[in-house]
Amino acid sequence: MTELEREQALQNYSEENIVTLEWREHIRRRPGMYIGKLGDGSSSDDGIYVLLKEVMDNSIDEFRMGFGRNIDITIDAGNVSVRDYGRGVPLGKVLDVSSRMNTGAKYDSKAFKKSVGLNGVGIKAVNALSSRFLIQSFREGETKCVEYARGVVVNDAPQQPASQSNGTLIEFTPDKEIFGDYLYREEHIEPLLKNYVFLNTGLTITFNGKKYYSKNGLEDLLNDNLTTEILYPIIHLHGEDIEVAITHSNQYGEEYYSFVNGQHTTQGGTHLSAFREATARVIKEYFTKNFEYSDIRNGMVAAISVKIEEPVFESQTKTKLGSKDMTPDGVSINKYVGDFLKRELDNYLHKHLETADILQKKILDSEKERKAIAGVTKLARERAKKANLHNRKLRDCRIHYNDPKGDNLEDTCIFITEGDSASGSITKSRDPNLQAVFSLRGKPLNSFGLTKKIVYENEEFNLLQAALNIEEGMDGLRYNKVIIATDADTDGMHIRLLLLTFFLQFFPDLVKKGHVYILQTPLFRVRNKKKTLYCYTEEERLAAIGELGSNPEITRFKGLGEISPDEFRNFIGKDMRLDRVSMRKEDLIKDLLEFYMGKNTPDRQMFIIENLVVDEDA
């Protein structure tokens, strides 16, 4: 910088450059600081669901303090209503708790001992990001109501008599200026509500007339999420501030559901690390054998819920616990979880010898398989390590999901493509900071019914496993989104199915935790001299022709390699269309894979013949 430039810079930096934002303006300008990403409702972590959660958490905290066994939720065309039957916000503070930052009862441990929200931001963020926000408290025959528009008071009604039961009503409509065209989807709301009732036995949530209730807590949670048969009855243990549920299945890997004060910590944290360590240690000590922890945990499906005072999360959206202590007195989470499991899990195994025998057999089977492929595993790891230095299949990105202090970690992704032409187009148009590309060579192997040995023997599978960094579990996952990007033809669909079979067989938790996606790319380009439209369906093509008028130029994309890098940039940026691959208990994954990927060729052949659709115009 020259002396002249330095002097100009000093002159340009004056009192006028210092801006103090109103609380609502700060939230509206930087919504990501408060609710994570925005989104349109197509993903479960989109901002509109965080708004619902922030409101719900207050009602849940009321229930946890012993007030109000019912919560009523109504969502209609983007308008959300949440009514609880707790104590009701103190009438003189209704305005403050909804519009003054760092205001809330949760700073007072007498009122809320082990709550989720301690930052006093929650409903203030909902208020600021809503085109309409109403809060009304009912308390001892009186009510107070305040209504806002984008955080600005539009009606501060005086306190008046009321006949309704105690509690709080909050209504809000997410602001389309912030969220664009959004839609609340029941498939993302239902798991959220189920988790609330699983973690709060005795609570009933009614959502648009449908009731959610749980009698058995985390045992119900595991049963609701299991997609494979369990080997022994679920071990369900309770303590004052801890609840765990543990079982094993024949699936590969480990599968965990962790919670803190009712908050689903999807990225785990100190409580989950303590649980994984303590569970394996207690089981090893019970059998007095030198079992490997990995053999003990292989196939484990478990859930843990802890309640702690003043939890510290690693982000505003509270998906990973950073606290090391259970209480301000300094009782460590490691010691608390370890002591609880040493006492309760050890006692359970001594009392339920049949379960202990089944568990030991599972561990021995895992040990036997691990030892059988030890030589192959060692060679494969060495090969993958060398390949990672000069891996021609992987065009990596700079930021990874497992970076401890990285930015935009939720946006990290890897595209799995078929062939060099498709990977070339994506590589040239991707964001090199956040988007990686892994190129397949032809069709991968059908892994159905094979053991994990094939993951190490097959070079492509081994390199893919190494690129994702999931051999030792999900903690090291390098990309939040694993995106299968294949052509929209029969070969592309087949490759997609082969990859899904691989993930479902060996890394089911990758799918269950919502990390696997299918990339949607346009089938048609419709354009005239003034405008270009990309169409993903036949209906969109017809609509585009209608919009552009007579005789537009229509291009049918037959493969990803045909789309130029300049065009591809439109399809993998902020407007990228993704379909998340989901797993539910009712999907009967084992039966589906058996039918489509197993050795029942005649049955599949008959299915194809009976369901074949012939295009008369072809």
C-alpha atoms as one frame of an Amber mdcrd trajectory, in Angstrom:
protein
   0.000   0.000   0.000   1.385   3.393  -1.017   1.536   6.319   1.389  -1.302
   8.013  -0.500  -3.501   4.870  -0.293  -2.753   4.535   3.422  -3.791   8.151
   4.043  -7.028   7.694   2.038  -7.821   4.526   3.974  -7.388   6.350   7.283
  -9.653   9.178   6.112 -12.318   6.713   4.910 -12.410   4.982   8.307 -14.252
   7.430  10.551 -17.146   7.549  13.033 -19.621   7.218  10.144 -18.251   3.735
   9.382 -19.179   2.371  12.822 -22.681   0.911  12.686 -24.703  -0.439  15.615
 -27.416  -2.823  14.465 -30.714  -3.377  16.227 -30.984  -6.958  17.539 -33.488
  -7.919  14.846 -31.380  -6.414  12.058 -28.326  -8.346  13.194 -30.293 -11.615
  13.113 -31.833 -10.812   9.717 -28.491  -9.879   8.183 -26.668 -12.900   9.635
 -29.348 -15.613  10.028 -26.771 -18.376   9.602 -25.193 -17.406  12.935 -28.438
 -18.254  14.694 -30.179 -21.010  12.741 -27.519 -22.520  10.483 -28.431 -22.685
   6.801 -31.666 -21.340   5.339 -32.989 -23.847   2.788 -36.487 -24.338   1.384
 -37.642 -27.160   3.656 -36.407 -30.006   1.464 -33.733 -30.975   4.047 -34.316
 -31.768   7.719 -31.640 -29.275   8.811 -33.141 -26.338   6.905 -33.764 -23.176
   8.885 -37.560 -23.368   8.975 -37.289 -26.556  11.073 -34.785 -24.863  13.388
 -37.376 -22.115  13.966 -39.959 -24.757  14.910 -37.422 -26.442  17.175 -36.513
 -23.226  18.977 -40.165 -22.689  19.862 -40.695 -26.353  20.760 -37.660 -26.437
  23.053 -39.251 -23.874  25.356 -42.404 -25.981  25.655 -40.349 -29.134  26.219
 -38.405 -27.420  28.983 -41.720 -26.621  30.675 -42.684 -30.306  30.547 -39.291
 -31.347  31.902 -39.836 -29.036  34.851 -43.117 -30.839  35.561 -45.651 -28.514
  33.915 -47.885 -29.378  30.956 -48.214 -32.908  29.539 -49.566 -31.850  26.130
 -48.273 -29.713  23.277 -50.465 -28.876  20.271 -48.846 -28.017  16.930 -50.613
 -26.873  13.779 -48.844 -26.084  10.509 -50.886 -24.821   7.566 -49.385 -23.228
   4.452 -46.314 -21.991   6.298 -48.212 -20.685   9.323 -47.033 -22.419  12.504
 -48.866 -22.554  15.841 -47.404 -24.122  19.013 -49.493 -24.191  22.208 -48.203
 -25.689  25.438 -49.897 -26.037  28.820 -47.017 -25.166  31.109 -46.824 -22.298
  33.553 -47.080 -19.586  30.921 -44.535 -16.783  30.516 -44.844 -14.268  33.383
 -47.260 -11.692  31.937 -45.061  -8.705  32.658 -42.180 -10.249  30.693 -43.940
 -11.404  27.496 -42.503  -8.494  25.497 -39.003  -8.879  26.948 -38.602 -12.648
  26.401 -39.570 -12.283  22.759 -37.629  -9.144  21.843 -34.790  -8.476  24.280
 -31.581 -10.412  23.675 -30.089 -12.372  26.579 -33.440 -12.372  28.387 -34.924
 -15.630  29.652 -35.673 -17.749  32.704 -33.036 -20.315  31.763 -30.295 -18.169
  33.240 -31.933 -18.920  36.588 -31.133 -22.541  37.418 -33.972 -22.607  39.938
 -36.505 -22.212  37.127 -34.807 -24.366  34.494 -32.128 -26.724  35.791 -31.262
 -28.749  32.708 -32.645 -26.992  29.664 -31.478 -26.904  26.058 -31.470 -23.160
  25.427 -29.262 -21.089  27.671 -28.353 -18.302  25.279 -31.564 -16.227  25.415
 -31.629 -16.025  21.601 -34.068 -18.794  20.536 -37.508 -17.239  20.052 -35.948
 -13.836  19.411 -34.406 -15.341  16.263 -37.785 -16.835  15.314 -39.365 -13.429
  15.856 -36.832 -11.542  13.734 -36.992 -14.080  10.882 -40.794 -14.244  10.715
 -43.073 -11.966   8.698 -45.597 -12.486  11.514 -44.848 -13.553  15.078 -47.338
 -13.706  17.940 -46.721 -14.694  21.553 -49.569 -15.018  24.039 -49.274 -16.159
  27.639 -52.122 -17.541  29.754 -51.507 -17.451  33.480 -53.878 -17.721  36.439
 -56.948 -16.410  34.600 -55.116 -13.551  32.841 -53.539 -13.266  29.380 -51.033
 -11.009  27.627 -50.411 -10.945  23.856 -47.791  -9.213  21.696 -47.660  -9.385
  17.902 -44.665  -8.544  15.673 -43.764  -8.198  12.002 -40.104  -8.998  11.267
 -39.215  -8.252  14.888 -41.081  -4.933  15.070 -44.013  -4.665  17.499 -47.292
  -4.111  15.658 -49.677  -4.822  18.539 -48.887  -4.788  22.257 -52.288  -5.709
  23.703 -53.022  -4.852  27.330 -53.291  -7.605  29.920 -56.848  -8.901  30.241
 -58.908 -11.737  31.792 -58.933 -15.145  30.089 -60.580 -18.523  30.705 -57.993
 -20.743  28.929 -55.628 -23.098  30.733 -52.177 -21.873  31.749 -49.507 -22.041
  29.075 -47.991 -20.233  26.107 -49.150 -19.881  22.507 -46.675 -18.925  19.792
 -47.640 -18.410  16.163 -45.163 -17.519  13.429 -44.777 -17.419   9.658 -41.175
 -17.678   8.356 -40.365 -14.627   6.262 -40.189 -15.318   2.523 -37.774 -12.394
   2.193 -35.311 -14.579   4.111 -36.328 -18.144   3.195 -37.775 -17.675  -0.297
 -40.392 -20.196  -1.386 -40.376 -22.823   1.348 -42.579 -25.729   2.355 -42.806
 -27.579   5.660 -42.592 -31.310   4.955 -44.113 -33.869   7.291 -41.311 -36.379
   6.640 -38.881 -33.960   8.334 -41.228 -32.865  11.120 -42.274 -36.361  12.215
 -38.777 -37.602  13.262 -38.294 -34.398  15.261 -41.559 -34.908  17.150 -40.892
 -38.609  17.683 -37.546 -37.804  19.284 -39.249 -35.334  21.613 -41.681 -37.969
  22.929 -39.031 -40.728  23.050 -36.966 -38.489  25.317 -39.885 -37.270  27.403
 -42.028 -40.250  28.391 -45.496 -39.160  29.377 -45.562 -36.221  26.959 -48.190
 -36.147  24.194 -47.576 -34.018  21.102 -50.483 -33.501  18.717 -49.440 -32.390
  15.232 -52.251 -31.484  12.817 -54.504 -33.918  14.662 -52.016 -36.835  14.848
 -50.820 -37.834  18.334 -47.249 -38.822  19.263 -46.567 -40.569  22.563 -43.917
 -42.930  23.969 -44.117 -45.240  26.956 -40.647 -46.814  26.827 -38.362 -43.906
  25.892 -35.101 -44.821  24.169 -36.224 -48.441  23.771 -39.057 -47.157  21.573
 -36.572 -44.943  19.719 -34.338 -47.877  18.805 -37.298 -50.037  17.780 -38.564
 -47.219  15.571 -35.203 -46.791  13.830 -34.044 -50.404  13.490 -33.947 -51.659
   9.903 -32.406 -55.057  10.684 -33.253 -57.799  13.166 -31.651 -57.492  16.597
 -29.703 -60.369  18.139 -30.955 -59.939  21.720 -33.602 -57.857  23.561 -32.727
 -54.186  23.932 -30.805 -53.415  27.138 -32.591 -50.366  28.590 -30.934 -48.653
  31.570 -31.990 -45.563  33.553 -30.178 -43.234  35.915 -31.013 -39.865  37.449
 -29.563 -37.879  34.557 -28.809 -40.606  32.053 -30.709 -43.125  29.956 -29.190
 -45.648  27.538 -30.485 -48.370  25.207 -28.139 -50.936  23.683 -28.423 -53.904
  21.323 -26.549 -55.574  18.451 -27.569 -56.588  14.944 -25.737 -58.316  12.116
 -25.179 -55.079  10.239 -21.667 -53.733   9.835 -20.388 -50.719  11.717 -21.876
 -48.841  14.649 -25.073 -46.836  14.890 -25.733 -44.261  17.617 -28.408 -41.764
  18.583 -27.229 -39.223  21.153 -29.084 -36.488  23.038 -28.338 -33.761  25.574
 -31.237 -32.257  27.543 -33.558 -33.498  24.806 -31.457 -32.007  22.001 -30.544
 -34.468  19.226 -26.760 -34.103  18.941 -26.447 -35.497  15.431 -22.669 -34.974
  15.449 -22.217 -36.562  18.870 -19.732 -34.957  21.194 -18.140 -35.651  24.565
 -21.092 -37.649  25.929 -21.137 -40.028  22.939 -17.355 -40.489  23.033 -17.599
 -41.363  26.739 -20.435 -43.800  26.038 -18.616 -45.629  23.217 -15.466 -45.971
  25.315 -17.237 -47.032  28.534 -19.603 -49.533  26.880 -16.759 -51.393  25.191
 -14.637 -51.340  28.335 -17.413 -52.679  30.605 -18.257 -55.510  28.177 -14.580
 -56.422  27.809 -14.125 -56.516  31.594 -17.306 -58.557  32.052 -16.042 -61.334
  29.781 -12.465 -61.006  31.160 -11.130 -61.578  27.664  -8.801 -59.452  25.597
 -11.432 -58.446  23.054 -10.757 -55.572  20.661 -13.076 -52.606  21.200 -13.884
 -52.596  17.471 -15.110 -56.207  17.678 -17.285 -55.376  20.693 -18.864 -52.392
  18.974 -19.296 -53.931  15.525 -23.026 -54.172  14.852 -23.920 -52.156  17.954
 -27.060 -50.024  17.770 -27.443 -47.744  20.772 -28.862 -44.510  22.121 -27.766
 -42.282  24.993 -29.505 -39.329  26.580 -27.917 -37.198  29.299 -29.099 -34.183
  31.260 -26.477 -31.678  32.283 -26.467 -28.165  33.667 -25.348 -25.345  31.405
 -24.369 -27.453  28.373 -21.779 -26.036  25.991 -22.414 -26.842  22.328 -19.962
 -26.330  19.499 -22.460 -24.370  17.381 -25.655 -22.334  17.748 -27.648 -25.215
  16.216 -26.468 -27.479  19.089 -25.585 -30.597  17.072 -22.362 -31.439  18.946
 -21.703 -31.280  22.686 -18.453 -29.684  23.774 -18.977 -29.833  27.574 -16.560
 -31.974  29.550 -18.472 -31.758  32.845 -21.955 -32.956  33.850 -22.475 -30.210
  36.437 -20.845 -26.879  37.353 -19.300 -28.759  40.308 -16.934 -30.427  37.865
 -18.164 -34.048  37.687 -16.708 -35.163  34.360 -18.918 -36.700  31.694 -16.379
 -39.514  31.234 -16.550 -40.464  34.907 -20.315 -40.090  35.215 -21.092 -42.189
  32.114 -18.340 -44.702  32.927 -19.459 -45.226  36.537 -23.112 -45.595  35.489
 -22.350 -48.244  32.847 -19.863 -50.070  35.054 -22.607 -50.472  37.647 -25.775
 -50.908  35.559 -24.560 -52.651  32.387 -22.336 -55.052  34.332 -25.256 -55.892
  36.655 -27.561 -56.441  33.670 -25.193 -58.896  31.984 -24.781 -60.852  35.222
 -28.571 -61.113  35.558 -29.315 -61.899  31.895 -26.910 -64.678  30.993 -28.724
 -65.578  27.759 -28.180 -62.038  26.462 -24.529 -62.190  27.563 -24.034 -65.467
  25.650 -25.529 -64.015  22.444 -23.394 -60.885  22.833 -20.236 -62.952  23.287
 -20.993 -64.996  20.173 -21.466 -61.790  18.163 -18.117 -60.451  19.403 -16.366
 -63.726  18.550 -17.900 -63.726  15.055 -16.684 -60.157  14.483 -13.230 -61.109
  15.770 -13.105 -64.169  13.510 -14.016 -62.139  10.419 -11.534 -59.395  11.283
  -8.697 -61.872  11.687  -9.656 -63.691   8.489  -9.188 -60.522   6.447  -6.335
 -59.026   8.494  -3.774 -59.624   5.754  -6.005 -58.207   3.039  -6.892 -55.231
   5.259  -3.253 -54.352   5.901  -2.348 -54.452   2.220  -5.454 -52.474   1.270
  -4.709 -49.771   3.825  -1.166 -49.419   2.557  -2.422 -49.257  -1.020  -5.053
 -46.657  -0.097  -2.481 -44.606   1.817  -0.192 -44.501  -1.203  -3.089 -43.786
  -3.539  -4.241 -40.885  -1.380  -1.018 -39.076  -2.171  -1.686 -39.306  -5.898
  -5.250 -40.579  -6.107  -6.344 -40.097  -9.701  -9.880 -41.091  -8.756 -10.227
 -38.338  -6.156 -10.201 -34.622  -6.834 -10.336 -33.462  -3.253 -11.576 -30.186
  -1.766  -9.816 -27.949   0.768 -12.383 -27.973   3.606 -13.650 -31.192   5.163
 -16.598 -32.130   7.376 -14.298 -33.423  10.122 -12.233 -30.236  10.283 -12.420
 -29.156  13.951 -12.796 -25.437  13.254 -13.699 -25.209   9.581 -16.373 -22.955
   8.079 -19.381 -24.095   6.045 -18.820 -27.727   7.068 -22.466 -28.581   6.323
 -21.828 -27.719   2.659 -18.898 -30.115   2.190 -19.716 -32.821  -0.345 -18.241
 -35.431  -2.657 -19.697 -36.306  -6.057 -19.360 -39.960  -7.069 -19.435 -39.976
 -10.866 -19.264 -42.549 -13.651 -16.484 -42.141 -16.190 -13.980 -39.427 -16.965
 -16.240 -37.161 -19.049 -18.809 -36.661 -16.279 -16.158 -36.221 -13.589 -14.348
 -33.755 -15.852 -17.423 -31.534 -16.219 -18.100 -31.549 -12.482 -14.449 -31.001
 -11.586 -14.208 -27.919 -13.790 -17.418 -26.378 -12.459 -17.275 -27.350  -8.747
 -16.325 -25.208  -5.763 -12.814 -26.555  -4.950 -13.120 -25.409  -1.348 -16.172
 -27.518  -0.505 -16.814 -29.991  -3.333 -14.740 -33.105  -4.087 -15.149 -35.553
  -6.985 -14.573 -39.329  -7.002 -14.570 -40.992 -10.417 -15.710 -44.594 -10.904
 -14.329 -46.818 -13.630 -17.392 -48.426 -15.179 -19.889 -50.320 -13.051 -18.842
 -51.222  -9.497 -19.153 -54.757  -8.184 -22.493 -56.039  -6.850 -21.574 -56.413
  -3.181 -24.837 -57.948  -1.990 -24.304 -60.995   0.224 -20.532 -60.516   0.328
 -18.493 -60.020   3.498 -16.515 -56.903   4.331 -13.473 -58.611   2.876 -14.632
 -57.348  -0.515 -14.311 -53.735   0.659 -10.572 -54.264   0.983 -10.046 -56.627
  -1.950 -11.863 -54.399  -4.442  -9.573 -51.460  -5.203 -12.422 -49.091  -6.104
 -14.401 -49.795  -2.928 -11.278 -49.536  -0.812 -10.304 -46.181  -2.297 -13.858
 -44.886  -1.868 -13.869 -45.982   1.782 -10.500 -44.260   2.272 -11.699 -41.072
   0.551 -14.748 -40.918   2.850 -12.590 -41.872   5.876 -15.295 -44.093   7.390
 -13.407 -47.338   7.976 -13.268 -46.687  11.746 -16.778 -45.208  11.977 -18.650
 -42.009  11.200 -16.570 -39.703  13.415 -13.973 -39.206  10.684 -16.412 -38.626
   7.806 -14.798 -36.073   5.488 -17.896 -34.899   3.589 -21.352 -34.080   4.941
 -23.018 -35.028   1.658 -22.077 -38.094  -0.358 -23.722 -37.414  -3.713 -24.225
 -40.131  -6.327 -24.033 -38.343  -9.679 -24.879 -40.765 -12.496 -26.604 -40.427
 -15.852 -30.404 -40.554 -15.924 -30.419 -43.702 -18.085 -30.592 -47.432 -17.336
 -26.815 -47.779 -16.911 -26.760 -44.768 -14.581 -29.643 -46.175 -12.544 -27.841
 -49.521 -12.288 -24.647 -47.875 -11.032 -26.738 -45.898  -8.537 -28.287 -49.138
  -7.250 -24.873 -50.851  -6.982 -23.491 -47.951  -4.928 -26.537 -47.882  -2.652
 -26.142 -51.643  -2.134 -22.524 -51.063  -1.106 -23.441 -48.341   1.416 -26.458
 -50.208   2.820 -24.426 -53.399   3.214 -21.310 -52.029   4.857 -22.012 -48.454
   5.998 -25.763 -48.274   6.774 -25.244 -45.467   9.283 -24.031 -43.251   6.431
 -27.512 -43.578   4.930 -29.444 -43.541   8.220 -27.783 -40.304   9.302 -28.859
 -38.652   6.053 -25.471 -38.233   4.380 -26.230 -39.996   1.046 -27.932 -38.114
  -1.800 -28.839 -38.525  -5.451 -27.972 -35.594  -7.738 -30.807 -34.505  -9.994
 -29.600 -33.098 -13.304 -31.757 -31.611 -16.068 -33.063 -33.806 -18.850 -33.765
 -30.902 -21.226 -32.523 -27.446 -22.102 -35.188 -25.217 -23.658 -34.071 -21.816
 -24.930 -34.625 -18.975 -27.328 -32.453 -15.940 -28.015 -33.541 -14.228 -24.781
 -33.850 -16.970 -22.191 -32.627 -20.453 -21.274 -34.606 -22.861 -19.079 -33.402
 -26.218 -17.715 -36.050 -28.863 -17.193 -35.838 -31.885 -14.918 -39.115 -33.518
 -15.964 -41.355 -33.791 -19.015 -43.857 -31.514 -17.265 -41.198 -28.826 -16.803
 -40.239 -29.168 -20.497 -43.821 -28.552 -21.623 -44.135 -25.592 -19.240 -40.889
 -24.111 -20.595 -42.119 -24.433 -24.199 -45.299 -22.666 -23.187 -43.331 -19.883
 -21.513 -40.835 -19.290 -24.335 -43.350 -19.405 -27.157 -43.136 -21.011 -30.577
 -40.206 -23.063 -31.822 -37.672 -22.818 -28.999 -34.475 -24.844 -29.295 -34.790
 -28.070 -27.270 -31.778 -30.177 -26.265 -32.121 -33.583 -24.607 -29.152 -34.341
 -22.324 -28.294 -38.033 -22.598 -25.463 -37.998 -20.083 -23.632 -35.768 -17.622
 -20.613 -35.646 -19.935 -22.695 -33.803 -22.537 -23.277 -30.870 -20.208 -20.560
 -28.233 -20.474 -18.737 -27.131 -17.304 -20.205 -23.615 -17.663 -23.713 -25.090
 -17.646 -22.947 -27.645 -14.936 -22.079 -24.819 -12.579 -25.812 -24.006 -12.477
 -26.718 -27.508 -11.282 -24.242 -28.000  -8.417 -24.345 -24.533  -6.875 -26.932
 -22.881  -4.635 -29.789 -24.254  -6.771 -28.513 -27.842  -6.698 -31.338 -30.377
  -6.587 -30.693 -33.344  -4.331 -32.820 -36.277  -3.242 -31.786 -37.588   0.160
 -31.646 -41.368   0.467 -33.568 -42.411   3.576 -33.955 -45.644   5.533 -37.038
 -46.485   7.535 -38.017 -49.590   9.439 -40.921 -50.231   7.092 -38.611 -50.186
   4.053 -37.488 -53.788   4.796 -34.037 -53.084   3.379 -32.895 -56.708   3.613
 -35.854 -57.937   1.552 -35.452 -55.147  -1.011 -31.761 -55.872  -1.547 -32.443
 -59.607  -1.683 -35.017 -59.108  -4.434 -33.208 -56.538  -6.574 -29.582 -57.571
  -6.029 -29.770 -61.234  -4.963 -29.657 -64.443  -6.976 -33.380 -64.655  -7.728
 -33.043 -63.848 -11.442 -36.304 -65.594 -12.530 -38.371 -63.590  -9.995 -36.822
 -60.324 -11.129 -37.332 -61.270 -14.756 -41.042 -61.896 -14.174 -41.340 -58.622
 -12.223 -39.814 -56.694 -15.147 -42.099 -58.386 -17.696 -45.199 -57.679 -15.616
 -44.253 -54.016 -15.019 -42.735 -53.179 -18.395 -43.981 -49.893 -19.834 -43.852
 -49.662 -23.613 -43.536 -46.211 -25.150 -45.988 -46.279 -28.062 -44.399 -43.192
 -29.616 -40.881 -44.628 -29.681
